[in-house]
Amino acid sequence: MSFAKIYPLYIAKAEKKGRTRAEVDEIVRWLTGYSQEALEEQLEKQVDLETFFADAPQLNPARSLIKGVICGVRVEEIEDPLMREIRYMDKLIDELARGKAMEKVLRQ
């Protein structure tokens, strides 16, 4: 699946709860190290999720602080590295949509 296909779903989930695309972008940039321009390029190229994470400039080391359950599975127990990265992103977007302050979402 391409990142360009799930990205609009993240935006819709956030906006439905009164959050913004800019906040979603901030989360994705924090997690992956992409600049806004590079993020837009990845969306244009419609790269798959594996490529999106493999090409990430700097996966945030603080992402290991992301804990909890998403889709019935504890993110810290996911063994597949790609699936764990995807679920980290899902969890952060979920926290944003639930109204958590951005500082807490970004583990600051």
C-alpha distance (Angstrom), angle and dihedral (degrees) to the residues before:
residue distance angle dihedral
M1 . . .
S2 3.79 . .
F3 3.77 124.4 .
A4 3.82 87.3 -129.0
K5 3.82 89.0 64.6
I6 3.80 97.5 52.5
Y7 3.82 96.4 37.1
P8 3.85 94.1 74.9
L9 3.81 88.3 50.1
Y10 3.80 89.9 55.2
I11 3.81 90.0 49.3
A12 3.82 92.1 48.4
K13 3.80 92.1 48.8
A14 3.81 91.8 50.5
E15 3.81 95.8 43.7
K16 3.80 91.8 47.9
K17 3.80 86.5 62.1
G18 3.81 95.3 44.8
R19 3.80 97.5 -96.5
T20 3.81 125.9 123.4
R21 3.78 142.4 -117.5
A22 3.81 87.5 -119.6
E23 3.82 89.1 60.8
V24 3.81 91.5 49.2
D25 3.81 89.4 50.0
E26 3.81 90.5 49.1
I27 3.80 90.1 53.7
V28 3.81 93.0 48.4
R29 3.81 91.5 47.2
W30 3.82 91.5 47.9
L31 3.80 91.9 49.9
T32 3.81 98.0 44.2
G33 3.80 108.3 23.5
Y34 3.81 93.1 -123.9
S35 3.80 116.7 147.5
Q36 3.79 115.3 -128.6
E37 3.81 89.2 -103.8
A38 3.80 93.1 50.2
L39 3.81 90.3 46.8
E40 3.81 90.0 54.1
E41 3.82 89.8 49.1
Q42 3.82 91.1 53.1
L43 3.81 89.2 51.2
E44 3.82 91.7 49.1
K45 3.81 91.9 49.2
Q46 3.82 90.0 48.2
V47 3.79 91.5 -139.5
D48 3.77 118.2 -172.3
L49 3.79 119.2 -107.8
E50 3.79 92.9 -103.8
T51 3.80 91.3 56.2
F52 3.81 91.9 41.6
F53 3.81 91.8 58.6
A54 3.83 95.6 35.1
D55 3.83 90.6 54.7
A56 3.81 94.1 43.8
P57 3.80 107.8 128.8
Q58 3.82 95.8 -138.3
L59 3.78 124.1 -3.0
N60 3.78 104.5 -145.5
P61 3.82 110.7 -107.5
A62 3.83 88.8 -148.1
R63 3.82 88.9 67.2
S64 3.80 86.9 88.7
L65 3.82 85.7 71.9
I66 3.81 89.1 67.3
K67 3.78 106.0 106.5
G68 3.77 136.0 163.9
V69 3.77 142.2 66.3
I70 3.78 126.8 -49.6
C71 3.80 121.1 173.1
G72 3.80 88.9 -4.7
V73 3.80 94.7 -57.9
R74 3.82 128.9 104.0
V75 3.81 105.7 -119.4
E76 3.79 93.2 -146.0
E77 3.83 90.0 59.0
I78 3.82 97.6 52.3
E79 3.80 107.5 116.3
D80 3.81 100.9 -169.4
P81 3.83 105.0 87.1
L82 3.82 95.7 -146.9
M83 3.80 93.6 46.9
R84 3.81 89.9 48.4
E85 3.85 90.8 54.0
I86 3.81 90.9 48.3
R87 3.80 91.4 49.2
Y88 3.82 91.2 47.8
M89 3.79 87.8 57.7
D90 3.82 91.8 44.6
K91 3.81 90.6 50.5
L92 3.82 93.5 50.4
I93 3.81 92.6 49.1
D94 3.80 89.1 47.3
E95 3.81 91.1 52.5
L96 3.81 90.3 48.9
A97 3.80 91.2 50.9
R98 3.80 89.9 49.3
G99 3.79 89.8 59.6
K100 3.78 101.5 -104.4
A101 3.80 115.2 159.1
M102 3.80 112.6 -100.3
E103 3.83 91.4 -119.7
K104 3.81 89.5 59.6
V105 3.78 93.8 43.7
L106 3.82 89.1 52.8
R107 3.82 91.7 46.2
Q108 3.82 94.0 -119.9
